[in-house]
Each structure stands twice: as structure tokens, then as C-alpha cells.
Amino acid sequence: MRKLNVLLILCLALLFGPRVQGQTNTGVNNAALNGNYAFTFTGVSGNGTTSSVFGAVGRFTADGAGNLTSGELVTNGAGAGATSAQAFTGTYSIGADNRGVMTLNFSGSSAKLAFAILANGNAQFIEFDASGGAGTIGSGTMEKADTTAYSTARITGEYAFGAAGFDNANNRAAIEGRFTSNGTGTLTNTAGDVNGYGTDYAMNFTAATYTVANTATGRGTMRLAFTFGGTPDTMNFVFYVVNSGKLFVMESDIVTTATPLLNGAVVQQQIPAGGFSNASLNGNMVISLTGHSACGTASGVPKAVAGLLTTSGNGALSLTYDENFCRAPNSVTGAAGTYSVAANGRASIQIGGYSLVAYLVNLNQIFLFVSDSNVLFGLGEPQAAGSFTNGALKGTYAGFATDPVGFGVVVFSGEFSADGASPTGTMTGTEDIGASSGPVSGAAFRATYSVSASPTNGRGTMTVTSGTGGNAVVYMISPSKFVAVSQNDPNPAILDFELSSGAPASVALSSMTLNPASVNGGNSSTGTVTLSGAAPASGATVTLSSSNTTAARVPTSVTVAAGASSATFTVSTSAVAASTTVTITAAYGGATRSSSLTVTPAAPPPPTVSSLTLNPANVFGGQSSTGTVTLTGPAPAGGAQVFLSSNNGAARVPSSVIVPAGASSVSFTVNTSFVLMSTSATISASYNGTSRTATLGVLL
């Protein structure tokens, strides 16, 4: 078998025939792909001479036995607008190592994908059918979809968005921002930035709307109208619902030199009480970005960057990163900078002579782009607590090349096993490779690696020893996820590795509980996820979601530490006008558990004393008067004990009186004595920090 010319280092070392194994799986793990899925795909179509942007979003139902039904796909490419939704059926087969192949059957055509299953039941995939130097090169993700969220009303609350792509001349652009969705199709509190081919412009919105047009498939549309740099513009998107907190979006406009094809996501934005601030970025965050560079006379050269961004919580930062820039490695350590975070989550970042713009999704989690002609765009993900060494990179991982930005990028998906040995670890695996010259199935992989906690926590190097070899730099996000960038691949991409369903899975998610199960809006509840046993060495990341993020919000995930069997998380709530039941769902290893939280209207504040009256206001000594205490509202359960007093012994009152529960007033008797001369007494009533007085005249 011929050896490929283009090598995607780390996991794209192609080997000679005897060491290449075909996708001969027998479907023994077909049940791993089961249920409803939404997917997104970013790619490049072309040949050795020309190429252009291509994208797709869609959904399907997998039956767990190798069949796909209810498939739907929308595509877009240069010179065209988005297609109408194309129906498809299909088949798939997943082998013992959790590598799979999938065929999508359309009317008159088909497409082939290779994929790897993750521990959470999602999958990473590549297109697997280019040949002879022509076709489509690309990759994407399939994620389990919540069909109960297929409605306009379920898309409600605060959201952040990010997307990037190219126009029909392969000029790169990116957008990011945020909005509030009211659940009826209107987006408000909109803010955004666009990197228009190298220049950052604020997006000044004039209108923004959305609708879930098809409640059977979760397909919807979104329209953003805005001005940037004084120029009016409109972007139209098609999206598929993953859940109420996530949408896969693709621009549906005709792709021209003025209108790029952007692919990305809309995700729930977790705004802390009082809004975001500089304190919302505090700690370590792993960033991964891709873009285009002009290198001498060559333009459109793929660029990839990964690094560790450390923020202080008060506006200072440092960045260590590694990049493949103009087909050469470059490393920068400890670059100092500053940042400023607005209440809506927009962050302005300065590092050296570079300006970056980010929008926060959550604490230490961002969409990010660099405001220069490379149009680097990607994500920042919070690095888990702890020190990362070789022992953290241990287990079975699914890996793939993300978001290819050039036709020369060689994409892959596969399953890999790391032994965590120190001082040098070994990673082996099998990958499926989608190159323009033709797909390669079952290529063997072998590499050694070393990860250190100092001076940059979780940064490591990897040396590929299979095939023609190569080097890469890795950054650990957590024991269950890391990213890498090749140092000598001429067409680099960000390589993403996440815990695979092929990892030892001796534990399952057994329960998820909430305490208390009912709270007044504005208060919080504590959720607890419990596994059937101790979490593996890499920990267990449990995905969380809420059916109503306006009333109750949860973090996107919680990690059960290695060796532990449970972890807790906070459910934050907002004030509600009526009692609202929210379903909180946890997912791990293909299993889901749910609990209901009832969010009730906050109890009204306890009443205070509104008035005290006496009738009559004057009596002869020895006669009585009737006092009436009135509260500002109904007395609470158990009644309201109002304390009484008189400043003159000529008039006597009981020490207290009880306003019955639900009532707002009560009467009492003021007894008087005979007096030798007319006098007066001040009667006082006190409750809940308030007092009222009335004067009684006692006459001779």
C-alpha cells in the first residue's frame, strides 16, 4: 500500500500495508449508538487545484442495531445557499474497539463517515470517502439530542454563541457574542463581535429572532440583523437542537465574497449573580484555536495554536502556548497581558501586541478569537484542579482532528490507549484517516509522551514512533480530555482526545438526587450524582442539564474524582411568578438519571404594624376602650404576636395579642382606673421591628 505524502502528526502517522487494518468490525458494539442525535460538520471540498468551504448540520435516530432512520441534513457551500432539508436513512457498524463506520443514503447518492464513540455516548467523526485527490475533507461531532427540547419555547434564557468559516474566496471570518431568548422567538440583550477578514468590529444589533420550525426534527432558523463598522448586514442560520442549552448552527446565506459560511454553536450562558466580572476569569484555562496565515507568497496556510491561559481574577494574565505557524513550530512561555470582563460576558484581552475578544460561557470557559488577519478562533476550557503529569494521561481515548481549515489537512478519528507510565508514557491505537488521496482504515499508531506539572501545568510533548514519526505538544484539560497540536505537519489542525466508551467502565451512574427538592426562587439546591462504584483513575465527568434554565440552572458537568463514588453540584434558581417544576438530568456512560426540582414563588415578607387605633379615644376612669392593631398584610402561619404596653398605670393592656393566621387585624381591651384628675396614656403595639402608638384620654 502506498504511503501518504501528508502526515497529520500525533495520530495521523500512516503505515505500510502490513500494519494497516481495515474496518472489519462486526457491529458488536452497535448498541453504543442508540437514540436521537444532532450533528455538525465543518469541511473543505475541492481537489489539488481549487477548494472551497463546506458545512452541514443535521440529525438522525440510531436504533442500536446498526440502522439509521429519520435522518435529515442541511448543507451549504461556496456559491450556494443552504439546501433544503435532505432526508436520509443509513447503516452503521461499531467494532469491539468502539471505532465505527456509517453510510448515509440519500436519494441518488451516499456519504461515508468514520467515527469513534465517547464515554458519554456522543461520537467524533470524519468524512471518509474522498479519493483521487478530490472530494470533501472534514470532521464533526454527533451528540445525543433531547427531543423534548424541540420547540421554540424551550430555547429560553441566556446564551453565548461562536462560529467561524470562510467566504467563496477562502477568506476567513468569525463571530461570537451573546443574547437572551424569551422563549417566543425574540432575542434581546444582544451583543457580539465579528472578525471580518482580519478586523474586529462590534456587532450593533437592530433585530434578532429565531424559531424551531420543525418540532419533529428539532430544525430551526435564526436571523441576526446588525451593523458593523457602519455597514448594515444580516446573517441567517439554520440550526438543530441538541438540548435546551445547546444548538448546532450553520449560516444558510448564499456564500459570496461578502458573506462567509460560518459553522458553530449556541450554548447556555451561566451568568453569576450580579453579572460577569474580572473575577469570572480566575485560574487555568486551556485554549485551542485554528486559523489561516499568509506565509511569504503562500496564503491560506493552516495555523493551529494550543496553550494554557492563566488569569488572576483581577485583570492580569499570562499565556504559554505552542503553535504551528507557517508550517514551523513556535513556542512562547509566560507572555504577560491584561483583560477586562463586562457584565454581559464580553472580555477584551491584550497580550503583547495582540488583541483578543472572548465571550464567557461560564466561569473560565469562553469562545475566543484573535483580532488579526489569521482569524484564529476556538475555545477556552477550564483546566481541572490539580497537577497534571504522565499519570493523568492514562486510559482509553477517542481522538479526532477538529475543524480543518484547508483541503490539505488530513483528518482522522480513532481509539487510543495511554499507559500513564513515568517518566515516559506510551500511547498506542488504531485510527481511520480521511485524506484527499483516499481513506485509510485501521492505521496502527504508537507514540511516547511526557507531561509535566511545571513550569506549565499539564503541558507535554509527544513523539510519534510509528510510520515516519513526528512531534506534537499536548495540553491537559482534565484526566478525561486533552488537546494537541502537531509541530511539523504542513497542514495542522487541533487534535482533540476525550475519554472513550472503550475505557474500562466498571461503574455506571446509579442516581442523581436534589436536596431540598423544593426551594423558593432565588435560593439554591444541592445536587448529588452517585456512581455504582469508585470512579476510574481519570475521574468520571457527568454531564448535567436543566429543562428550564430560566427557573433553574446547573453547570454543564460535574466530575466525580478518581476513587470517589459521588460528587455534588449547585442548582441556582431565579424568582418565579408561579410554582414551576424543573427536571434536572445527569448523564454518564450512556445512562441518564433525572430528578425534579420545584421552584416556588418566594414567600412574601412578614407583615409589619400598619396602625393602632383606640375607640373611644377618651373614657372616664373605670371605663374601657377597644384597641385595634392592623398589620400591613395577612399574618403568617401560627399567627402574629403583637406586643402591647402602656406608659401610664391608669390604663392597662394585655402584654400581647395574637393576630390569627391569615387575618390582618385584632382587637383588645384597654381597662382604666378611677383618677383624681384627667390624664392620658400612650398605648404602644410592636411587631416585626415596627411600632405604632395611640393616645387614650382618661377623664375625671
C-alpha positions in Angstrom: 0.0 0.0 0.0 1.4 3.4 -0.9 2.4 5.7 1.9 0.5 9.0 2.1 2.5 12.2 1.5 0.8 14.3 4.0 1.1 13.4 7.7 -1.0 14.8 10.5 1.4 14.3 13.3 0.4 12.7 16.6 -2.3 10.5 15.3 -2.0 10.5 11.6 1.2 8.5 11.1 0.3 6.3 8.2 1.9 3.0 8.0 2.8 0.5 5.3 0.4 -2.2 4.2 1.2 -5.0 6.8 0.5 -2.6 9.7 -2.8 -1.2 8.3 -6.0 -3.0 9.5 -9.3 -2.4 7.6 -12.6 -1.6 9.3 -13.6 -5.2 9.6 -15.8 -4.7 12.7 -18.8 -6.9 13.1 -21.1 -4.4 14.8 -20.5 -6.0 18.2 -20.9 -2.5 19.8 -23.7 -1.2 17.8 -25.8 -0.6 20.9 -23.3 2.2 21.9 -25.0 4.4 19.3 -28.7 4.4 20.2 -31.3 7.1 20.2 -31.7 10.6 18.8 -28.6 12.6 17.7 -27.8 16.0 16.3 -24.6 16.6 14.4 -22.4 19.4 13.0 -19.7 19.1 10.3 -17.0 21.5 9.1 -15.1 20.8 6.0 -13.5 21.8 2.7 -14.4 20.5 -0.8 -12.1 20.5 -3.7 -9.2 19.0 -5.5 -5.5 19.6 -5.8 -6.0 22.9 -7.6 -9.0 24.6 -6.0 -11.0 24.2 -2.8 -13.9 25.9 -1.0 -15.7 25.8 2.3 -18.4 23.2 3.0 -20.6 22.7 6.0 -23.5 20.6 7.3 -25.9 20.2 10.2 -28.5 17.6 10.8 -30.0 14.8 12.9 -30.8 11.1 12.9 -32.2 8.3 15.0 -30.0 5.2 15.7 -31.7 2.0 16.7 -28.7 0.4 18.5 -28.7 -2.4 15.9 -26.9 -0.7 13.0 -29.7 1.2 11.3 -30.4 5.0 10.9 -33.9 6.4 10.4 -35.4 9.9 10.4 -32.2 11.3 9.1 -32.2 15.0 7.9 -29.3 17.0 6.6 -28.8 20.7 5.5 -25.6 21.6 3.7 -24.0 24.8 2.4 -21.0 25.6 0.2 -19.4 28.3 -1.9 -21.6 30.0 -4.4 -24.7 28.4 -3.0 -27.2 28.9 -0.2 -28.2 26.2 2.3 -30.0 23.3 0.7 -33.5 22.4 1.9 -33.5 19.6 4.4 -32.4 16.4 2.8 -33.9 13.2 4.2 -31.7 10.1 4.6 -31.5 6.7 6.0 -28.4 4.7 6.7 -26.5 2.0 8.4 -23.6 1.8 10.8 -21.3 -0.7 12.4 -19.2 -0.4 15.6 -16.4 -2.7 16.4 -15.0 -4.0 19.6 -12.6 -1.1 19.9 -15.5 1.4 19.5 -14.4 2.6 16.1 -17.3 2.7 13.7 -18.3 3.3 10.1 -21.5 4.9 8.9 -23.2 5.2 5.5 -25.8 7.9 4.8 -28.1 7.1 2.0 -29.7 10.0 0.1 -31.9 9.9 -3.0 -29.4 9.1 -5.7 -26.2 9.5 -3.6 -24.5 8.4 -0.3 -21.7 9.5 2.0 -19.4 7.5 4.2 -18.2 8.5 7.7 -15.8 7.0 10.2 -16.3 7.7 13.9 -15.2 7.0 17.4 -17.6 6.7 20.4 -17.0 8.7 23.6 -17.8 7.7 27.1 -20.9 10.0 27.2 -22.4 8.2 24.2 -21.5 11.0 21.8 -19.2 10.5 18.8 -16.4 12.2 16.9 -16.5 11.7 13.1 -14.8 12.4 9.8 -15.9 12.2 6.2 -14.3 9.1 4.8 -14.9 9.0 1.0 -12.6 11.4 -0.8 -10.4 9.8 -3.4 -8.1 10.5 -6.3 -7.2 13.9 -4.8 -10.8 15.2 -4.8 -13.8 15.2 -2.5 -14.7 16.6 0.9 -12.3 16.7 3.8 -13.9 17.4 7.2 -14.8 16.4 10.7 -17.6 16.9 13.2 -19.4 15.7 16.3 -22.6 13.8 16.9 -24.3 14.5 20.2 -27.3 12.9 21.9 -30.4 15.1 21.4 -33.2 15.8 23.8 -36.4 15.6 21.7 -38.4 17.3 24.4 -36.4 20.5 23.6 -37.7 20.6 20.0 -39.7 23.7 20.5 -39.3 27.5 20.3 -40.5 27.7 24.0 -37.7 25.5 25.3 -35.0 27.8 23.9 -35.1 30.3 26.7 -32.6 32.1 29.0 -29.1 33.4 28.5 -26.9 32.1 25.6 -23.4 32.7 24.2 -22.5 31.8 20.6 -19.4 31.4 18.4 -18.9 30.4 14.8 -16.2 30.6 12.1 -15.7 29.8 8.5 -14.8 31.1 5.0 -16.3 33.0 2.1 -16.1 31.8 -1.5 -12.6 33.1 -1.9 -11.4 31.3 1.2 -11.1 34.5 3.3 -11.7 33.6 6.9 -14.2 35.2 9.3 -15.6 34.6 12.8 -18.3 35.8 15.1 -19.0 35.5 18.8 -21.5 37.0 21.2 -24.4 36.6 23.4 -28.2 37.1 23.7 -31.2 36.5 25.9 -34.0 34.3 24.4 -37.6 34.9 25.7 -38.9 31.5 24.5 -41.3 33.1 22.0 -38.8 33.8 19.1 -37.3 37.1 20.1 -33.6 37.6 21.1 -32.8 40.6 23.3 -29.8 41.9 25.2 -27.8 41.1 22.1 -24.0 41.8 21.9 -21.4 40.5 19.5 -18.1 40.9 17.7 -17.2 39.9 14.1 -13.6 39.4 12.9 -14.3 40.4 9.3 -11.2 39.1 7.4 -8.8 40.4 10.0 -10.6 43.4 11.6 -12.7 43.3 14.8 -16.0 45.1 14.6 -18.7 45.4 17.2 -22.0 43.9 16.0 -24.6 46.6 16.8 -27.9 44.6 16.6 -31.1 46.0 15.2 -33.1 42.8 15.3 -32.6 39.1 16.3 -35.2 36.3 16.0 -35.4 32.5 16.0 -37.9 29.7 15.6 -37.9 26.0 15.9 -39.7 25.4 12.6 -39.9 21.6 12.8 -40.8 20.2 16.2 -40.3 16.6 14.9 -36.7 17.0 13.9 -35.5 20.0 16.0 -34.6 22.0 13.0 -34.9 25.8 13.3 -33.8 29.1 11.9 -32.2 32.2 13.4 -31.8 35.7 11.9 -29.3 38.3 13.1 -29.6 41.9 11.8 -26.9 44.3 12.8 -24.4 46.9 11.7 -20.6 46.7 11.9 -18.3 49.5 11.0 -21.4 51.5 10.0 -22.4 48.9 7.4 -25.8 47.1 7.8 -25.8 43.3 7.5 -27.9 40.3 8.1 -27.0 36.7 8.8 -29.4 33.8 8.5 -28.7 30.5 10.2 -30.2 27.0 10.2 -29.8 25.1 13.4 -30.6 21.7 15.0 -31.4 21.4 18.7 -29.1 19.3 20.8 -30.9 20.2 24.0 -32.4 23.4 25.5 -28.9 24.5 26.3 -27.1 23.8 23.0 -27.8 24.4 19.3 -25.6 23.4 16.3 -25.8 26.3 13.9 -24.7 26.9 10.3 -25.1 30.0 8.2 -27.6 29.5 5.5 -27.0 32.5 3.3 -25.5 32.3 -0.2 -21.8 32.2 0.2 -20.1 35.1 -1.6 -17.1 37.3 -1.2 -19.1 39.4 1.3 -20.9 36.6 3.1 -18.9 33.7 4.7 -20.2 30.3 5.6 -20.0 30.1 9.4 -20.3 26.9 11.5 -20.5 26.9 15.2 -22.7 26.5 18.3 -25.1 28.4 20.6 -24.7 27.3 24.2 -26.3 28.2 27.5 -24.5 31.1 29.2 -24.2 30.6 33.0 -24.2 34.2 34.3 -23.3 34.5 38.0 -25.4 36.7 40.3 -24.6 40.3 39.6 -23.2 39.5 36.2 -19.7 38.6 35.0 -16.6 40.5 36.1 -12.9 40.1 36.0 -13.3 37.6 38.9 -15.1 35.3 36.4 -11.7 34.6 34.8 -9.6 33.2 37.6 -7.3 30.2 37.2 -6.1 28.0 34.4 -7.8 27.6 31.0 -6.7 25.6 28.0 -7.2 27.4 24.7 -7.2 25.8 21.3 -7.5 27.8 18.1 -7.3 27.4 14.3 -6.9 29.9 11.5 -5.2 30.9 8.2 -1.9 32.5 7.7 -0.1 34.3 4.9 3.4 32.9 4.6 5.6 34.7 2.1 3.9 34.2 -1.2 1.6 31.5 0.1 -1.7 32.4 1.5 -4.3 30.3 3.3 -1.8 28.2 5.2 -3.5 26.4 8.1 -2.4 27.6 11.6 -3.1 25.8 14.9 -2.5 27.1 18.4 -2.9 25.4 21.8 -1.9 26.8 25.2 -2.5 27.5 28.9 -4.0 30.9 29.8 -3.7 31.7 33.5 -5.9 34.6 34.8 -5.6 36.3 38.1 -9.3 37.3 38.8 -8.3 41.0 38.8 -7.3 41.7 35.2 -3.8 40.2 34.8 -2.9 37.1 32.9 -0.1 35.1 31.4 -0.2 32.8 28.4 2.1 29.9 27.4 1.3 28.4 24.0 2.6 26.3 21.2 1.7 26.9 17.5 2.3 25.5 14.1 2.7 28.8 12.2 3.7 28.9 8.5 4.5 25.2 8.7 7.0 25.7 11.5 6.8 25.2 15.3 6.9 28.1 17.7 6.6 28.2 21.5 6.0 31.2 23.8 6.3 30.9 27.6 4.7 33.2 30.1 3.6 36.1 27.9 2.0 38.7 30.2 -1.2 40.5 29.4 -4.3 42.1 30.7 -8.1 41.5 30.4 -11.4 43.2 31.2 -14.7 41.4 31.5 -18.1 43.2 31.1 -21.2 42.2 33.0 -22.6 40.5 29.8 -19.5 38.3 29.5 -17.6 40.1 26.8 -13.9 40.1 27.5 -11.3 42.3 25.9 -7.8 40.7 26.1 -4.4 42.3 25.4 -1.2 40.1 25.1 1.8 41.8 23.8 0.8 43.5 20.6 -2.2 41.2 20.1 -5.9 42.0 20.8 -8.3 39.1 21.5 -12.0 39.1 22.1 -13.8 36.5 24.2 -17.4 35.9 25.3 -17.8 33.9 28.5 -20.0 30.8 28.6 -19.3 30.2 32.2 -16.5 30.8 34.7 -13.2 30.2 32.9 -15.0 29.0 29.8 -15.0 31.1 26.6 -15.5 31.5 22.9 -12.3 33.3 21.7 -10.9 34.9 18.6 -7.7 36.8 17.8 -8.3 40.2 16.1 -5.8 39.8 13.3 -5.7 38.5 9.8 -5.1 34.9 10.9 -8.7 35.0 12.3 -7.7 32.4 14.9 -10.9 31.1 16.5 -11.7 28.5 19.1 -12.5 27.7 22.7 -11.1 28.2 26.2 -11.9 25.4 28.6 -11.3 25.4 32.4 -8.4 23.2 33.4 -9.4 20.8 36.2 -7.8 21.4 39.6 -4.7 19.5 40.4 -1.2 18.9 39.0 -1.0 17.0 35.7 1.8 14.6 35.0 2.1 11.4 33.0 -0.2 9.6 35.4 -3.1 11.9 34.5 -2.8 10.9 30.8 -3.9 7.3 31.3 -6.8 5.4 29.8 -8.6 4.9 26.6 -9.4 8.0 24.5 -11.3 8.7 21.3 -9.4 11.3 19.2 -10.0 13.3 16.1 -8.8 16.3 14.1 -11.1 19.2 14.6 -12.3 22.0 12.3 -9.9 21.5 9.3 -9.2 24.9 7.6 -7.6 23.7 4.4 -8.0 20.9 1.8 -4.6 19.6 2.6 -5.5 18.8 6.2 -5.6 15.0 6.8 -8.4 14.3 9.2 -8.7 11.2 11.4 -10.8 9.6 14.1 -9.7 6.7 16.2 -9.3 5.0 19.6 -6.1 5.2 21.6 -4.8 3.8 24.8 -2.3 5.6 27.1 -0.5 3.7 29.9 0.4 6.7 32.2 3.9 5.4 32.8 6.6 7.7 34.2 8.9 9.2 33.2 7.8 8.2 29.7 4.4 7.1 28.8 3.3 5.1 25.8 0.2 5.6 23.6 -1.0 3.0 21.1 -4.1 2.9 19.0 -5.9 2.5 15.7 -7.2 5.3 13.5 -9.2 5.9 10.4 -7.9 8.6 8.1 -9.6 10.8 5.6 -7.2 12.1 3.1 -7.9 13.6 -0.3 -5.9 10.8 -1.9 -8.3 8.3 -0.4 -9.4 6.9 3.0 -7.1 4.7 5.1 -8.8 2.4 7.5 -7.3 0.9 10.7 -3.9 2.5 10.6 -1.8 1.5 13.7 -0.4 4.2 15.9 2.4 4.3 18.5 4.0 7.2 20.4 5.7 8.1 23.6 4.9 11.1 25.7 5.9 13.1 28.8 3.6 15.5 30.7 4.8 17.9 33.4 3.1 20.0 36.1 5.9 22.6 35.9 6.6 25.2 34.7 3.3 24.9 32.7 0.8 22.6 34.3 -0.4 19.8 32.0 1.9 20.7 29.1 3.5 17.7 27.5 5.5 16.6 24.5 4.7 13.5 22.3 7.0 11.7 19.9 5.3 9.5 17.2 7.4 6.4 16.7 5.2 4.7 14.1 5.2 5.4 10.4 7.5 8.3 9.5 7.3 9.8 13.0 6.8 13.3 14.2 6.4 15.6 17.3 3.4 17.2 19.0 2.7 19.3 22.1 -0.3 18.3 24.3 -2.2 20.3 26.9 -4.2 18.5 29.6 -7.7 19.9 30.3 -8.6 17.1 32.7 -7.7 13.4 33.0 -10.5 12.7 30.6 -9.6 15.3 27.9 -6.5 16.8 26.3 -5.8 18.7 23.1 -2.7 18.6 20.9 -1.0 20.5 18.1 1.5 19.0 15.6 4.9 20.7 15.4 5.8 19.6 11.9 2.6 18.8 10.0 2.5 21.2 7.0 -1.3 21.4 7.4 -2.1 21.3 11.1 -5.4 21.1 13.0 -6.3 21.0 16.7 -6.4 17.3 17.8 -9.0 16.6 20.4 -8.9 13.5 22.7 -11.7 12.6 25.1 -12.4 9.6 27.3 -13.7 6.8 25.2 -16.5 4.3 25.8 -13.7 1.8 25.2 -12.3 2.8 28.6 -12.8 0.4 31.5 -16.4 1.1 32.5 -16.9 -0.9 35.7 -19.1 1.9 37.1 -22.3 3.4 36.0 -24.4 6.4 37.0 -26.8 5.0 39.6 -28.6 8.1 40.9 -29.0 11.8 40.9 -30.7 13.5 43.9 -31.6 17.0 44.9 -31.7 18.4 48.4 -34.0 20.1 49.0 -36.4 19.1 46.2 -38.3 22.3 46.6 -36.9 25.8 47.0 -38.2 29.4 46.8 -37.0 31.1 43.7 -33.6 32.8 44.3 -32.4 30.0 46.6 -30.3 27.0 45.7 -30.5 23.3 45.9 -27.6 20.8 46.1 -27.5 18.0 43.6 -25.6 14.8 44.2 -24.6 12.3 41.4 -23.7 8.8 42.6 -21.9 6.1 40.7 -22.3 2.4 41.2 -18.7 2.2 42.4 -15.4 4.2 42.5 -14.7 6.5 39.6 -11.8 5.4 37.4 -8.3 6.9 37.6 -9.2 9.6 35.1 -12.3 10.5 37.1 -15.9 10.4 35.8 -17.3 13.5 34.1 -21.1 13.6 34.4 -23.0 15.8 32.0 -25.8 18.0 33.6 -28.7 19.8 32.1 -31.9 21.6 33.1 -35.2 21.5 31.3 -35.9 25.2 32.2 -32.7 27.3 32.5 -34.7 30.4 33.3 -36.0 28.9 36.5 -33.1 26.6 37.5 -29.5 26.4 36.2 -26.8 23.8 36.6 -23.1 23.7 35.5 -22.5 21.8 32.2 -20.9 18.9 34.1 -19.5 17.7 37.4 -16.6 15.5 37.8 -16.5 12.6 40.3 -12.9 12.4 41.4 -10.8 9.3 40.9 -11.7 6.7 43.6 -14.8 8.6 44.7 -18.3 7.4 44.1 -20.2 10.7 44.2 -19.9 14.5 43.7 -22.2 17.4 44.4 -23.1 20.5 42.4 -25.2 23.6 42.9 -28.6 24.2 41.3 -29.2 28.0 41.1 -32.7 29.3 40.8 -34.4 32.6 39.9 -37.6 34.2 41.2 -40.8 32.7 39.6 -44.3 34.1 39.5 -45.9 30.6 39.9 -44.7 27.2 41.2 -42.5 25.7 38.4 -41.3 22.1 38.2 -37.8 21.7 36.5 -36.2 18.4 35.5 -32.5 18.2 36.3 -30.8 15.5 34.3 -27.4 13.8 34.7 -25.8 11.6 32.0 -22.7 9.4 32.2 -21.6 6.4 30.2 -24.8 6.2 28.2 -27.0 6.2 31.3 -29.2 9.1 32.4 -30.8 9.9 35.8 -33.3 12.7 36.5 -34.9 14.4 39.5 -37.5 17.1 39.7 -36.9 20.4 41.5 -40.0 22.6 42.4 -39.2 26.3 42.3 -41.9 28.2 44.2 -42.6 31.9 44.4 -40.7 33.5 47.3 -42.8 33.9 50.4 -43.9 37.5 50.9 -42.1 39.4 53.6 -43.7 39.1 57.1 -46.2 42.0 57.7 -45.5 44.9 60.0 -47.7 47.0 62.2 -49.7 49.4 60.0 -51.8 51.2 62.6 -53.1 51.2 66.2 -56.4 52.8 66.9 -58.5 53.3 70.2 -62.3 53.6 70.3 -63.3 55.7 72.0 -60.2 57.8 72.3 -61.4 59.3 75.6 -63.0 57.5 78.6 -63.9 58.2 82.2 -61.7 56.5 84.7 -63.1 53.0 85.3 -64.4 52.6 81.8 -62.7 50.7 79.0 -61.7 51.4 75.4 -61.2 48.9 72.5 -57.8 48.9 70.8 -57.4 47.6 67.2 -54.0 46.6 65.8 -53.8 46.4 62.0 -51.0 44.8 60.0 -49.7 45.6 56.5 -50.8 42.1 55.3 -52.1 38.8 56.5 -50.5 37.2 59.5 -48.3 34.2 58.7 -49.0 30.6 59.7 -49.1 30.4 63.5 -50.4 34.0 63.8 -48.6 37.2 64.6 -47.9 38.0 68.3 -48.1 41.8 68.8 -46.6 43.1 72.0 -48.6 45.8 73.9 -47.6 48.3 76.5 -48.9 51.4 78.3 -46.8 54.2 79.8 -49.4 55.1 82.5 -50.8 52.8 85.1 -54.2 54.5 84.8 -54.6 52.5 81.5 -53.8 48.8 81.4 -53.4 46.4 78.3 -52.5 42.8 78.0 -48.9 42.1 77.4 -49.6 40.8 73.9 -52.3 39.9 71.5 -52.3 37.4 68.6 -53.4 38.3 65.1 -54.8 35.0 63.8 -53.1 33.4 60.7 -54.5 34.9 57.5 -56.1 37.8 59.4 -54.7 41.4 59.3 -56.1 42.9 62.5 -57.2 42.0 66.0 -58.8 43.9 68.9 -58.0 44.1 72.6 -59.5 45.8 75.7 -57.8 48.8 77.4 -59.0 48.9 81.1 -58.7 52.1 83.1 -58.9 53.1 86.8 -60.6 56.0 88.5 -58.4 59.0 88.6 -58.2 62.2 90.7 -57.5 64.3 87.7 -57.8 63.8 84.0 -54.7 62.3 82.4 -53.6 60.5 79.3 -51.8 57.2 78.4 -49.7 56.2 75.4 -50.6 52.7 74.2 -47.9 51.0 72.1 -48.1 48.0 69.7 -44.9 46.3 68.4 -44.3 43.5 65.9 -41.6 42.5 63.4 -39.4 45.6 64.2 -42.2 48.1 63.9 -44.2 50.0 66.5 -47.3 52.2 66.4 -48.8 54.3 69.2 -52.1 55.8 70.1 -53.1 58.2 73.0 -56.0 57.4 75.3 -57.5 60.2 77.4 -58.6 59.1 80.9 -61.1 61.6 82.3 -62.1 62.6 85.9 
